[in-house]
């Protein structure tokens, strides 16, 4: 390869790597169902402790 071709090749490879990195960063991060349940319980307890929701009476 000539120097110019090598430089262009490296530049394209770097651009592709940056594009993939941006794509990964923008990807939506989802929770597992176990995490959803855990977070829902934690937030519910925190809301009740903070007085934002009424505690439900158990009958």
WORASUL-V344215 format. One line per field, one symbol per residue. phi: phi as a letter, one per 30 degrees, with the letter a starting at -180 (. if undefined). psi: psi as a letter, one per 20 degrees, with the letter a starting at -180 (. if undefined). A space follows every 10 residues. Layout:
phi: ???
psi: ???
//
This chain:
phi: .deddddddd dddddddddd ddddddedcc cddddedddd dddddddddd idbddddcc
psi: qrgggggggh ggggggghgh ghghhiqppq qrhhhggghg gghghhgghi jhqqpppp.
//
